Every structure is written in structure tokens, then in C-alpha cells.
Amino acid sequence: MTTMTQTSARFREFKMPDVGEGLTEAEILKWFVQPGDTVTDGQVVCEVETAKAAVELPIPFDGVVHELRFGEGTTVDVGQVIITVDVAPGTPEEAAPAPAASAAPAAPEAPASDEPKGRTPVLVGYGVAESSTKRRPRKGAAPEAAAVAAAVQAELNGHGAPAAAEPEAPVTRPLAKPPVRKLAKDLGVDLASVVPTGKDGIITREDVHAAAAPAEAAAPAPVPAAEPVTAAVDKAEATVSARETRIPIKGVRKAIAQAMVGSAFTAPHVTEFVTVDVTRTMKLVAELKEDKDMAGVRVNPLLIIAKALLVAIKRNPGVNAAWDEANQEIVQKHYVNLGIAAATPRGLIVPNIKDAHDKTLPQLAEALGELVATARDGKTSPAAMAGGTVTITNVGVFGVDTGTPILNPGESAILAVGAIKLQPWVHKGKVKPRQVTTLALSFDHRLVDGELGSKVLADVAAILEQPKRLITWA
């Protein structure tokens, strides 16, 4: 469902929805349309960033874009109007009032008076209360200046001048669902050049892939262009002086700060460490890379470590729990949603693999690969980061030996994996060079006693030292 307001029979407003389970604001990263552009029901019009992820917003009706209320890089409260659409372009009797409403700074609250009371339907989450927010004052730019700014912004976004809207656009605009449009954008495919094979002339994913195949060499061209725009926004927002730079705290960084502070000062953390010989695990990784059953998936030490942790949780299920302060209950989880901490350009996120305990090794490897790739592309959805039970953070990729990880809020344990290094180690009574790493397990001492936490960490270490325990213990 979507958040929208009908101001008249002709002009309709689209509000910033709650795109992430009760979040109160989102930053507009990029507009995909400009005033004068024709839009269709379900078309993605902008990309916003919440405290959890970047999300694309589809418009819920057909028409012509009348006004964009906020520019790129602006943080907007949930419930505020972000775009108005002329759903009956060319209607003469209502042509005059539209510019007046757009030009009057004092008029923003008027449309809200006609809205029904109660909660407004949203894309995701629990909805937003009856709008009580005040719209941010708009800059009173002259029509000529606004037109020039819109034209420049349109060129930056790759749309061309907004004034060039043609009445034929609704007829010739290709039909495709938002995910298909997103795929076409990622592959650099112009939907206007794609031959549709779907019902009623709708373009399918297969159509886009077929169109991308002959032009594969030219596909990477649009990708680098997006980075300078983002960089320009970041630089514009930061306040730079000769000795320091001040960067606004918002989006993912703001969420990270709040979550870490809340976790550190709510759950009493205990961290235990163990150093283990993982030489046999590294040999197993090398063998699995040659196994035909693992073809097409990425095999690395993290895969075996994840499987080892899942086996340890099965042997010690009490560690897979959560503390419910409101109801004064310990919630025992009979499933494992395994979180993997991922460093992305937007900051740290922790997506999780749903029902990881039920997956075979090839399935787990495939899920890990998809999770990491999606996170690196900045396309992790809020749903992918919700509901985690236990997390792994691999600090070893940065050459770090170990650390004292902070619990992801709502979870009971987090395992930190250090760098795997060749070190002198006593093996069978002799000092030999062996592959060694250090593991650190932090857990919530309210519900995990030292004995339980120690057993979990010891089991993970024992499996990595003797990977055959994956079979005997599983």
C-alpha cells in the first residue's frame, strides 16, 4: 500500500511513506522524474535512504508530474508530501488553480484538512499517525529560476529538460513493473528499445536480459556516472574548514550510533576469546572449491565458520534467545536468522540469512554470496535486516586479530572472527607453522551465563580445529 492524498479531482499528492517499520524520516537520494514527465501506476519516481537501507518508491497512479516538493539530499519527515501529480492533464477548468497553489508558501497545510482521520496506509511498516507535521518552508524562487534549476537537475539525472514533455508520452511509454524497471536501469537497458513479450505488452525480466545480451559491452557505462553525483551531495552537505570537517549525522550512520549506544548500555556484555588452529579447516575450504557440488558458489573460511556456529547453536540452543524487557520474558528462538555484519559505502549494516539452520552447505554458500553482493551494491532491503538472532562479524578481512564486538540490538550473541595467519604452533608434540585465528564471542549476560557462552565458543573452535565434527555433531 502507499501513502497519498487527493487534493482535487485533478491533482493528487504522494506523501513520504514509512518504508521501514516505524521510521520517522528518510532522505531523498535521487529523483527519477522531473516536472512535466509522464508517470504510470507502479513506476519508481525516487530513491530514498532510511536509517536501515535505500528504498525505491513507486507512484500509485498515472499522470504528469506537477511539482517536486523537495530536492535531492533533503531529509523529509514521514507523512510530508514529496510530489504532486496532475492525473487529468489538459483539463481547462482546473488549469488556473494549480500554479497558485504551487506559488503560495502559506498554503501547504490546506490539503491536509480534507484527509480522513486515523492512520494513513503506507508501503511498509505500521503506518503513520494523522499528519501533524509542518511542511518545510519552500524557497520562493521566481518561475524562471525554478525552470532553470529544474532543467539543470533533470540533465544531472539523465532525464533531459522537463519542459520537453510531449502529449504522446503516455501512448509510447513502455509498460514494466518497478522491479523490471530497476533491472533495466542496473543493466543500462533503454526500455523503449525492448520488445515486450508479456501479457498486454508488459516488458518482463526475460525481455530485459535478452535486450542486454547484445549490448553487454556498453552496459557498464551508466554506472560510474552515479558516483560523482552522490559524492557531490556528500561534499555539499559537509561543512569543511582548514582544520576539520563536520558531517551531518543522519541515515545509516545515525541508526548505527543509536543502536550501538542502546545495545552497549542495555545488555550487559561479556566477551570471551579463544585462539584455535584452523589448518584443517583451510584444507577443507581448498577441497570444497574443487568439489563439483559447490560449483558456482563462493567457498571461503567464513562459510565453514558460519556452519560451525550453527552446529554450536544446535548443541546449545539456550544461546539463541532474546530478552523481552516489556513482558519480562526470555524468548527462546527455535530458528536461526544468521546475521552477517557488512561494511558498505553507507556504513555498517547487518542483513541476515533467514532460517540458516535449515540450509545445506551449498545453500548456505549461495545465501552468503547473495547477501554480500546485495549489501555491496547498497540494495539491502529493511526486511533483510530484520529478525536476526545471532551475528558473525569478520574483522579478519582487515588484518585484525580480534575485537570485542557489540551485540546487534535484540540479539543474544555475536561472534568476531580474526585474521587467519601462519604462526608457530605446537602440533603433535612439535612446533610447526600452522594456520591460526582468534575468535571472540560477546553475549548478553542477562540470559546467557558464562558456562553457556563458553560452551558455544568452545564448540565453534573445536569444529574449526576438526571440521569432521560438522558431520559427527550435526
C-alpha positions as CSV (number, residue, x, y, z in Angstrom):
1,M,0.0,0.0,0.0
2,T,1.1,3.6,-0.5
3,T,0.7,7.0,1.1
4,M,-1.2,9.5,-0.9
5,T,-3.6,12.4,-0.7
6,Q,-6.2,13.5,-3.2
7,T,-6.3,17.3,-3.2
8,S,-8.8,17.6,-6.1
9,A,-10.2,15.7,-9.0
10,R,-7.1,16.7,-11.0
11,F,-4.1,17.0,-8.7
12,R,-3.0,14.2,-6.3
13,E,-0.3,14.3,-3.7
14,F,2.1,11.5,-2.8
15,K,3.5,11.5,0.8
16,M,6.7,10.1,2.2
17,P,5.7,6.7,3.4
18,D,7.0,4.7,6.4
19,V,9.4,2.5,4.4
20,G,11.0,0.7,7.4
21,E,8.8,-0.4,10.3
22,G,8.1,2.8,12.2
23,L,10.9,5.0,10.9
24,T,10.1,8.7,11.1
25,E,12.2,10.2,8.3
26,A,14.0,9.5,5.1
27,E,16.5,11.3,2.8
28,I,15.7,11.8,-0.8
29,L,18.8,10.4,-2.6
30,K,17.7,10.7,-6.2
31,W,14.7,11.8,-8.3
32,F,14.0,9.7,-11.4
33,V,11.4,12.1,-12.7
34,Q,11.0,15.9,-13.2
35,P,8.1,18.2,-13.6
36,G,6.4,17.6,-16.9
37,D,7.4,13.9,-17.0
38,T,4.6,11.3,-17.5
39,V,4.3,8.7,-14.8
40,T,2.4,5.4,-14.7
41,D,1.0,3.5,-11.7
42,G,3.8,1.5,-10.1
43,Q,6.6,3.5,-11.7
44,V,9.6,4.2,-9.5
45,V,9.9,8.0,-9.0
46,C,12.6,8.4,-6.5
47,E,15.1,6.6,-4.2
48,V,15.2,7.4,-0.5
49,E,17.5,6.3,2.2
50,T,16.2,5.5,5.7
51,A,18.1,4.6,8.8
52,K,18.1,1.0,7.5
53,A,18.5,0.9,3.7
54,A,18.0,2.6,0.4
55,V,14.5,2.1,-1.0
56,E,12.9,3.0,-4.3
57,L,9.4,4.5,-4.1
58,P,6.7,3.8,-6.8
59,I,3.9,6.2,-7.6
60,P,0.4,4.8,-7.1
61,F,-1.3,6.5,-10.0
62,D,-1.0,7.7,-13.6
63,G,-0.4,11.3,-14.7
64,V,2.1,14.1,-15.3
65,V,4.5,15.3,-12.6
66,H,3.3,18.7,-11.5
67,E,5.8,19.5,-8.7
68,L,8.6,18.0,-6.7
69,R,8.4,19.4,-3.2
70,F,11.9,18.6,-2.0
71,G,15.3,18.4,-3.7
72,E,17.8,15.6,-3.6
73,G,19.7,15.3,-0.4
74,T,16.8,16.6,1.7
75,T,15.6,14.7,4.8
76,V,11.9,14.6,4.8
77,D,9.6,13.5,7.7
78,V,7.2,10.6,7.1
79,G,3.8,12.0,6.1
80,Q,5.1,15.0,4.2
81,V,4.1,15.5,0.6
82,I,7.1,14.9,-1.7
83,I,5.5,15.0,-5.2
84,T,2.2,16.2,-6.8
85,V,0.8,14.6,-10.0
86,D,-1.6,16.0,-12.5
87,V,-3.9,13.0,-13.1
88,A,-6.0,14.8,-15.7
89,P,-3.6,16.8,-17.8
90,G,-5.2,19.2,-20.2
91,T,-8.4,19.8,-18.2
92,P,-9.1,23.5,-18.8
93,E,-11.4,24.2,-15.8
94,E,-8.7,23.4,-13.2
95,A,-5.7,24.7,-15.0
96,A,-5.6,28.0,-13.2
97,P,-5.6,27.0,-9.5
98,A,-2.6,24.7,-9.8
99,P,0.1,27.4,-10.2
100,A,-1.4,29.5,-7.4
101,A,-1.3,26.6,-5.0
102,S,2.3,25.9,-6.0
103,A,3.4,29.5,-5.6
104,A,1.8,30.3,-2.2
105,P,4.2,29.4,0.6
106,A,1.4,29.6,3.2
107,A,-0.9,27.0,1.6
108,P,0.8,23.7,2.4
109,E,-1.5,22.8,5.3
110,A,-4.7,23.3,3.3
111,P,-4.8,19.9,1.5
112,A,-4.3,18.1,4.8
113,S,-7.6,19.3,6.2
114,D,-9.5,17.2,3.7
115,E,-7.8,13.9,4.7
116,P,-9.7,11.3,6.6
117,K,-8.7,10.9,10.2
118,G,-6.8,7.9,11.5
119,R,-3.7,6.2,10.1
120,T,-2.6,6.6,6.6
121,P,-1.7,3.4,4.5
122,V,2.0,3.0,3.8
123,L,4.3,0.9,1.7
124,V,5.9,-1.0,4.7
125,G,5.5,-0.9,8.4
126,Y,2.8,0.0,10.8
127,G,1.6,3.2,9.2
128,V,1.8,6.8,10.3
129,A,-0.4,8.8,12.6
130,E,-2.7,11.5,11.3
131,S,-0.4,14.1,9.9
132,S,0.7,16.7,12.4
133,T,4.0,17.6,10.8
134,K,4.6,21.0,9.3
135,R,5.9,21.2,5.8
136,R,9.4,22.7,5.4
137,P,9.2,26.3,4.0
138,R,9.8,26.3,0.3
139,K,12.1,28.7,-1.3
140,G,10.3,31.4,-3.1
141,A,12.2,31.3,-6.4
142,A,10.9,33.0,-9.4
143,P,9.2,30.8,-12.1
144,E,12.1,31.4,-14.5
145,A,14.7,30.5,-11.9
146,A,12.8,27.4,-10.9
147,A,12.5,26.3,-14.5
148,V,16.3,26.7,-15.0
149,A,17.0,24.7,-11.8
150,A,14.6,22.0,-12.8
151,A,16.3,21.8,-16.2
152,V,19.8,21.5,-14.7
153,Q,18.7,18.9,-12.2
154,A,17.0,17.0,-15.0
155,E,20.2,16.9,-17.0
156,L,22.1,15.6,-14.0
157,N,19.5,12.9,-13.5
158,G,19.6,11.9,-17.2
159,H,16.1,13.0,-18.0
160,G,16.7,16.0,-20.2
161,A,14.8,19.2,-19.9
162,P,11.5,18.8,-18.2
163,A,9.8,21.3,-20.5
164,A,10.0,18.8,-23.3
165,A,7.1,16.7,-22.1
166,E,5.1,15.5,-25.1
167,P,1.4,14.5,-25.2
168,E,2.4,11.3,-27.0
169,A,4.4,10.1,-24.0
170,P,1.5,8.2,-22.3
171,V,1.0,6.2,-25.5
172,T,4.6,5.3,-26.3
173,R,5.9,4.8,-22.7
174,P,6.9,1.1,-22.2
175,L,5.0,-0.9,-19.7
176,A,7.0,-2.6,-17.0
177,K,6.7,-3.3,-13.3
178,P,9.1,-1.5,-10.8
179,P,11.4,-4.4,-10.3
180,V,11.8,-4.8,-14.1
181,R,12.5,-1.0,-14.5
182,K,15.1,-1.3,-11.8
183,L,16.7,-4.3,-13.5
184,A,16.7,-2.3,-16.8
185,K,18.4,0.6,-15.1
186,D,21.0,-1.6,-13.5
187,L,21.8,-3.2,-16.9
188,G,21.7,0.1,-18.7
189,V,18.9,-1.0,-21.0
190,D,16.5,1.5,-22.5
191,L,13.0,0.1,-22.0
192,A,11.8,1.9,-25.1
193,S,14.0,-0.3,-27.2
194,V,12.9,-3.6,-25.6
195,V,10.3,-5.8,-27.4
196,P,7.7,-6.9,-24.8
197,T,6.6,-10.5,-24.7
198,G,4.4,-10.3,-21.5
199,K,0.6,-10.1,-21.4
200,D,-0.9,-6.8,-22.6
201,G,2.5,-5.6,-23.9
202,I,4.2,-5.6,-20.5
203,I,8.0,-6.0,-20.5
204,T,9.3,-8.9,-18.5
205,R,12.7,-9.6,-16.8
206,E,13.5,-12.1,-19.7
207,D,12.9,-9.3,-22.2
208,V,15.3,-7.0,-20.4
209,H,18.0,-9.7,-20.2
210,A,17.5,-10.5,-23.9
211,A,18.0,-6.9,-24.8
212,A,21.0,-6.6,-22.6
213,A,22.8,-9.5,-24.1
214,P,23.9,-7.9,-27.4
215,A,24.8,-4.7,-25.7
216,E,26.7,-6.2,-22.8
217,A,29.9,-4.3,-23.6
218,A,28.1,-1.0,-23.3
219,A,26.3,-1.8,-20.1
220,P,28.9,-0.5,-17.6
221,A,28.8,3.0,-19.0
222,P,25.9,4.4,-16.9
223,V,27.2,3.0,-13.6
224,P,30.2,5.3,-13.0
225,A,28.1,8.4,-13.6
226,A,26.1,7.8,-10.4
227,E,29.1,8.0,-8.1
228,P,30.1,11.7,-8.8
229,V,26.5,12.8,-8.1
230,T,26.5,11.1,-4.7
231,A,29.9,12.4,-3.9
232,A,28.8,15.9,-4.8
233,V,25.9,15.7,-2.5
234,D,28.0,14.4,0.4
235,K,30.6,17.2,-0.1
236,A,27.9,19.8,-0.3
237,E,26.4,18.7,3.0
238,A,29.7,18.5,4.9
239,T,31.0,21.7,6.4
240,V,34.7,22.0,5.7
241,S,37.3,24.2,7.3
242,A,41.0,24.3,7.3
243,R,41.3,22.1,10.3
244,E,38.2,20.0,10.5
245,T,35.2,18.7,8.6
246,R,31.7,18.5,10.1
247,I,29.4,15.8,8.5
248,P,25.6,15.7,9.4
249,I,24.7,12.6,11.4
250,K,21.8,11.0,9.6
251,G,20.6,7.9,7.7
252,V,22.5,4.7,8.3
253,R,25.2,6.4,10.5
254,K,22.6,7.8,12.8
255,A,20.9,4.4,13.1
256,I,24.2,2.7,13.9
257,A,25.0,5.2,16.6
258,Q,21.6,4.8,18.3
259,A,21.7,1.0,18.0
260,M,25.2,0.7,19.4
261,V,24.7,3.0,22.3
262,G,21.4,1.4,23.1
263,S,22.9,-2.1,23.0
264,A,26.0,-1.2,25.0
265,F,24.1,0.4,27.8
266,T,21.2,-2.0,27.9
267,A,22.6,-5.5,27.5
268,P,25.5,-6.4,29.9
269,H,28.2,-7.6,27.5
270,V,30.6,-10.4,28.3
271,T,33.3,-11.2,25.7
272,E,35.4,-14.4,25.7
273,F,38.3,-15.3,23.5
274,V,39.9,-18.5,22.1
275,T,42.8,-19.0,19.7
276,V,42.5,-22.0,17.5
277,D,44.4,-24.0,14.9
278,V,42.3,-23.9,11.7
279,T,44.7,-25.6,9.4
280,R,42.3,-28.5,8.7
281,T,39.5,-26.0,8.0
282,M,41.7,-24.2,5.4
283,K,42.4,-27.6,3.8
284,L,38.7,-28.3,3.7
285,V,38.0,-25.0,2.1
286,A,40.5,-25.8,-0.6
287,E,38.9,-29.2,-1.2
288,L,35.4,-27.8,-1.4
289,K,36.5,-25.3,-4.0
290,E,37.2,-28.2,-6.3
291,D,34.0,-30.1,-5.4
292,K,31.5,-30.2,-8.3
293,D,28.6,-29.9,-5.8
294,M,29.9,-26.5,-4.8
295,A,30.4,-25.2,-8.3
296,G,29.0,-21.7,-8.9
297,V,29.1,-20.7,-5.3
298,R,31.8,-18.9,-3.3
299,V,33.6,-21.1,-0.8
300,N,35.7,-19.4,1.9
301,P,36.5,-19.8,5.6
302,L,33.5,-17.7,6.6
303,L,31.2,-20.4,5.1
304,I,32.7,-23.1,7.4
305,I,32.7,-20.7,10.4
306,A,29.0,-19.9,9.8
307,K,28.2,-23.6,9.6
308,A,30.3,-24.3,12.8
309,L,28.3,-21.6,14.7
310,L,25.0,-23.1,13.5
311,V,26.1,-26.5,14.8
312,A,27.2,-25.0,18.1
313,I,23.8,-23.3,18.5
314,K,22.0,-26.6,17.8
315,R,24.1,-28.2,20.6
316,N,23.5,-25.2,22.9
317,P,20.1,-23.8,22.0
318,G,19.9,-21.5,25.0
319,V,22.2,-19.0,23.4
320,N,19.7,-18.4,20.6
321,A,17.3,-16.2,22.6
322,A,16.2,-12.6,23.2
323,W,15.4,-10.6,26.3
324,D,11.8,-9.1,26.3
325,E,12.0,-6.3,28.8
326,A,8.4,-5.2,28.4
327,N,6.9,-8.6,29.2
328,Q,9.8,-9.8,31.5
329,E,10.3,-12.9,29.4
330,I,13.2,-14.7,27.8
331,V,12.2,-15.5,24.2
332,Q,13.8,-18.8,23.1
333,K,14.2,-18.9,19.3
334,H,13.7,-22.2,17.5
335,Y,15.1,-20.9,14.3
336,V,18.4,-19.1,13.4
337,N,18.4,-16.0,11.3
338,L,22.2,-15.6,10.9
339,G,23.3,-12.1,10.7
340,I,26.5,-11.1,8.7
341,A,28.0,-7.7,9.5
342,A,28.8,-6.0,6.3
343,A,30.7,-2.8,5.7
344,T,29.1,-0.7,2.9
345,P,29.7,2.8,1.5
346,R,26.7,3.9,3.5
347,G,28.0,2.4,6.7
348,L,27.7,-0.9,8.7
349,I,24.6,-3.0,8.1
350,V,23.7,-6.5,9.4
351,P,21.5,-8.4,6.9
352,N,20.7,-11.9,7.9
353,I,20.1,-15.3,6.3
354,K,16.6,-16.4,7.2
355,D,16.3,-19.9,8.6
356,A,20.0,-20.5,8.2
357,H,19.8,-23.6,10.4
358,D,17.8,-25.4,7.7
359,K,20.2,-24.8,4.9
360,T,22.7,-27.3,3.4
361,L,26.3,-26.2,2.9
362,P,25.7,-25.3,-0.8
363,Q,22.5,-23.4,0.1
364,L,24.3,-21.5,2.9
365,A,27.1,-20.6,0.5
366,E,24.7,-19.3,-2.1
367,A,22.8,-17.3,0.6
368,L,26.1,-15.8,1.8
369,G,27.1,-14.8,-1.7
370,E,23.8,-13.1,-2.4
371,L,23.8,-11.3,0.9
372,V,27.3,-9.9,0.4
373,A,26.7,-8.9,-3.2
374,T,23.4,-7.1,-2.3
375,A,25.0,-5.3,0.6
376,R,27.9,-4.1,-1.5
377,D,25.5,-2.8,-4.1
378,G,23.7,-0.9,-1.4
379,K,20.4,-2.7,-2.2
380,T,19.8,-4.5,1.0
381,S,16.1,-4.1,2.0
382,P,14.9,-3.3,5.5
383,A,13.2,-6.8,5.6
384,A,16.6,-8.4,5.1
385,M,18.0,-6.7,8.2
386,A,15.0,-7.5,10.5
387,G,14.6,-10.5,12.7
388,G,18.2,-11.5,13.2
389,T,19.0,-13.9,16.1
390,V,22.9,-14.3,16.1
391,T,25.5,-12.4,14.2
392,I,29.0,-13.0,12.8
393,T,31.4,-10.1,12.1
394,N,34.6,-10.9,10.2
395,V,37.2,-8.4,11.3
396,G,39.9,-10.6,10.0
397,V,39.4,-9.3,6.4
398,F,41.0,-6.0,7.7
399,G,44.0,-7.9,9.1
400,V,42.8,-7.5,12.7
401,D,43.5,-10.3,15.2
402,T,40.3,-9.9,17.2
403,G,38.0,-7.5,18.9
404,T,35.1,-7.1,21.4
405,P,32.0,-6.9,19.2
406,I,28.9,-5.1,20.4
407,L,25.6,-7.1,20.2
408,N,23.2,-6.3,17.4
409,P,20.1,-4.9,19.3
410,G,17.6,-7.7,20.1
411,E,20.2,-10.5,19.7
412,S,22.0,-12.5,22.4
413,A,25.4,-13.3,20.8
414,I,27.8,-12.1,18.2
415,L,31.0,-13.9,17.0
416,A,34.0,-12.0,15.8
417,V,36.5,-13.8,13.6
418,G,40.1,-12.6,13.4
419,A,42.6,-12.8,10.7
420,I,43.9,-16.3,9.8
421,K,47.7,-16.2,10.0
422,L,50.6,-18.7,9.7
423,Q,52.0,-18.9,13.2
424,P,54.2,-21.3,15.2
425,W,52.0,-23.8,16.9
426,V,52.6,-27.0,19.0
427,H,51.2,-29.8,16.8
428,K,51.7,-33.4,17.8
429,G,54.4,-32.5,20.2
430,K,56.4,-30.4,17.8
431,V,56.4,-26.7,17.0
432,K,55.2,-26.3,13.4
433,P,53.8,-23.5,11.3
434,R,50.0,-23.7,11.4
435,Q,47.1,-21.6,10.2
436,V,45.8,-19.9,13.4
437,T,43.0,-17.5,14.2
438,T,41.3,-15.9,17.3
439,L,37.6,-16.0,17.9
440,A,35.7,-13.6,20.2
441,L,32.2,-14.3,21.4
442,S,30.2,-11.4,23.0
443,F,26.9,-12.4,24.7
444,D,24.1,-10.9,26.7
445,H,24.8,-11.9,30.3
446,R,21.2,-11.4,31.3
447,L,20.2,-14.6,29.5
448,V,23.5,-16.3,28.7
449,D,25.6,-17.5,31.6
450,G,29.3,-17.8,31.4
451,E,29.1,-21.6,31.2
452,L,26.7,-21.5,28.2
453,G,28.7,-18.8,26.4
454,S,31.9,-20.8,27.0
455,K,30.4,-24.0,25.6
456,V,29.3,-22.2,22.4
457,L,32.7,-20.7,21.8
458,A,34.5,-23.9,22.6
459,D,32.2,-25.9,20.2
460,V,32.9,-23.4,17.3
461,A,36.7,-23.7,18.0
462,A,36.5,-27.5,18.2
463,I,34.7,-27.7,14.8
464,L,37.2,-25.4,13.1
465,E,40.1,-27.4,14.5
466,Q,38.5,-30.7,13.5
467,P,36.0,-30.0,10.7
468,K,34.8,-33.6,10.7
469,R,32.8,-32.7,13.7
470,L,30.4,-30.9,11.3
471,I,29.3,-34.5,10.5
472,T,29.6,-36.2,13.9
473,W,27.9,-33.4,15.8
474,A,25.3,-32.3,13.2
